[in-house]
Structures are given as C-alpha cells and as structure tokens.
Amino acid sequence: MSFDHPARILSVRITVVPPPALSAQRHAALPAVASHCTVHNTLRRSPEEMSVEPAPEPEEP
C-alpha cells in the first residue's frame, strides 16, 4: 500500500498457471499474450471513468 493519499496499491503480481498440456511454443508466448490482456491494459492506463455501485438486494425465493 502507498503511504500517500489517496491510498492505493503500489504493485500487482499475477501468476499464470498454464495447463500441463500447453505446448512449449504457446508457453513461451504467454508473457506477450498477458501483456495485451484487457486487465493489464487497464492497469497501465487508468480508466477515464470509474464508478462504484452497490449490488442489488437478492430476490426472495
């Protein structure tokens, strides 16, 4: 966590565990694929707009 304001996370580490059957060629391509994913792109460049909304109340059965 940062010590400045507003409080924020300073770093994020994501570990990708590929399936055992993944070929060596595809395994080698994982860093490139991960660097182009939507979450990675969003963390590198802040969204233009962000909102926080409460979830709707669950319906009675």
Phi, psi and omega in degrees: 000151178277158178260353177269179181247144355287155179300139180205166178275133182275330180211155180227132176237127179241130178254124179259124179251102182285158177295148182302331183278001181295132182293158179300323180296315179290324177299318179293334181277350184305315180300321179293318180296314181297325182288349178250009182284159184300318181294316179301312180298321180293320180290329180285329179228115185304144177297151178291331180218141176219138178225155177236124182231142177290147177290149177295153177296139179295146180283147177290140179291000000 
